[in-house]
Amino acid sequence: MNLEEFVSTHELCKRYRVEHTFIRSLSDSGLIEVVEISQQEYIHCDKLTEFEKMRRLHYDLEINVQGLEAIQHLLNQVKQLQKKNRQLRNRLNLYE
């Protein structure tokens, strides 16, 4: 594991002005993955956009963690439906 690919949760708390409990609750609910390396907690850089989205929803729109879970679930369903729709359209194009 390359440590340069991770951002510490302490740094995220300072940079985004969030409480560590918010990051912990996102991790506990499975919305983001927190990795512990040398007794420090980190988030992979690839997951920063997800973290930023959850932060905006929580702090700007005042959506609680349970609401964030529901939103994430619905967004995943939409992505799956879009993928299935694309597959069906491709199959239909074969018969046209």
The 8 nearest C-alpha neighbors of each residue, nearest first, counted from 0:
[[1, 2, 4, 3, 5, 36, 43, 34],
 [0, 2, 3, 4, 5, 43, 36, 6],
 [1, 3, 4, 5, 0, 6, 36, 41],
 [4, 2, 1, 5, 6, 44, 0, 43],
 [3, 5, 2, 44, 1, 43, 6, 0],
 [6, 4, 43, 44, 42, 3, 2, 41],
 [7, 5, 41, 42, 43, 44, 8, 10],
 [8, 6, 41, 10, 9, 40, 42, 11],
 [7, 9, 11, 41, 10, 40, 12, 6],
 [8, 10, 12, 7, 11, 13, 19, 40],
 [9, 11, 13, 7, 8, 12, 14, 6],
 [12, 10, 8, 14, 13, 9, 15, 7],
 [11, 13, 17, 9, 16, 10, 15, 14],
 [12, 14, 16, 10, 11, 15, 9, 17],
 [13, 15, 11, 12, 16, 10, 17, 9],
 [14, 16, 12, 17, 13, 11, 54, 10],
 [17, 15, 13, 12, 14, 18, 11, 19],
 [18, 16, 12, 15, 19, 21, 13, 11],
 [17, 19, 20, 21, 12, 16, 22, 13],
 [18, 20, 22, 21, 23, 12, 17, 8],
 [19, 21, 23, 18, 22, 24, 17, 25],
 [22, 20, 24, 19, 23, 18, 25, 17],
 [21, 23, 25, 19, 20, 24, 26, 18],
 [22, 24, 20, 26, 21, 25, 27, 19],
 [23, 25, 27, 21, 26, 22, 20, 28],
 [26, 24, 22, 30, 28, 23, 27, 31],
 [25, 27, 23, 29, 31, 24, 28, 32],
 [28, 26, 24, 29, 25, 23, 30, 31],
 [27, 29, 25, 26, 30, 24, 68, 64],
 [30, 28, 26, 27, 31, 25, 32, 68],
 [29, 31, 25, 28, 26, 68, 32, 71],
 [32, 30, 26, 29, 25, 33, 50, 46],
 [31, 33, 26, 34, 42, 29, 30, 43],
 [32, 34, 42, 41, 26, 40, 31, 35],
 [35, 33, 41, 40, 42, 36, 32, 43],
 [36, 34, 40, 39, 38, 41, 37, 33],
 [35, 37, 39, 38, 40, 34, 41, 2],
 [38, 36, 39, 35, 40, 34, 41, 2],
 [37, 39, 36, 35, 40, 34, 41, 7],
 [40, 38, 36, 35, 37, 41, 7, 8],
 [39, 41, 35, 34, 8, 7, 33, 36],
 [42, 40, 7, 34, 6, 8, 33, 5],
 [43, 41, 33, 6, 5, 34, 7, 44],
 [42, 44, 5, 45, 46, 4, 6, 41],
 [45, 43, 5, 47, 46, 4, 42, 6],
 [46, 44, 43, 47, 48, 4, 49, 42],
 [47, 45, 49, 44, 43, 48, 50, 42],
 [48, 46, 50, 44, 49, 45, 51, 43],
 [47, 49, 51, 50, 46, 52, 45, 44],
 [50, 48, 52, 46, 47, 51, 53, 31],
 [49, 51, 47, 53, 48, 52, 54, 46],
 [52, 50, 54, 48, 53, 49, 47, 55],
 [51, 53, 49, 55, 50, 54, 48, 56],
 [52, 54, 50, 56, 51, 55, 57, 49],
 [53, 55, 51, 57, 52, 56, 58, 50],
 [56, 54, 59, 52, 58, 57, 53, 51],
 [55, 57, 60, 53, 54, 59, 58, 62],
 [56, 58, 62, 61, 54, 55, 60, 59],
 [57, 59, 61, 55, 60, 56, 54, 62],
 [60, 58, 55, 56, 61, 57, 54, 62],
 [59, 61, 56, 62, 57, 58, 55, 63],
 [62, 60, 57, 58, 59, 63, 56, 55],
 [63, 61, 57, 60, 66, 56, 67, 64],
 [62, 64, 66, 65, 57, 67, 61, 56],
 [63, 65, 67, 66, 68, 62, 25, 24],
 [66, 64, 68, 67, 63, 69, 62, 28],
 [65, 67, 69, 63, 64, 68, 62, 70],
 [66, 68, 64, 70, 65, 69, 71, 63],
 [69, 67, 65, 71, 66, 70, 72, 64],
 [68, 70, 66, 72, 67, 71, 73, 65],
 [71, 69, 67, 73, 72, 68, 74, 66],
 [72, 70, 74, 68, 69, 73, 67, 75],
 [73, 71, 69, 75, 70, 74, 68, 76],
 [72, 74, 76, 70, 75, 71, 69, 77],
 [75, 73, 77, 71, 76, 72, 70, 78],
 [76, 74, 78, 72, 73, 77, 71, 79],
 [75, 77, 73, 79, 74, 78, 80, 72],
 [76, 78, 74, 80, 79, 75, 81, 73],
 [79, 77, 81, 75, 76, 80, 82, 74],
 [80, 78, 82, 76, 81, 77, 83, 75],
 [79, 81, 83, 77, 82, 78, 84, 76],
 [82, 80, 84, 78, 79, 83, 77, 85],
 [81, 83, 79, 85, 80, 84, 78, 86],
 [82, 84, 80, 86, 85, 81, 79, 87],
 [85, 83, 81, 87, 82, 86, 80, 88],
 [84, 86, 88, 82, 83, 87, 81, 89],
 [87, 85, 83, 89, 84, 88, 82, 90],
 [86, 88, 90, 84, 89, 85, 91, 83],
 [89, 87, 91, 85, 90, 86, 92, 84],
 [88, 90, 92, 86, 87, 91, 85, 93],
 [91, 89, 87, 93, 88, 92, 86, 94],
 [90, 92, 88, 93, 89, 94, 87, 95],
 [93, 91, 89, 95, 94, 90, 88, 87],
 [92, 94, 90, 91, 95, 89, 88, 87],
 [95, 93, 92, 91, 90, 89, 88, 87],
 [94, 92, 93, 91, 90, 89, 88, 87]]
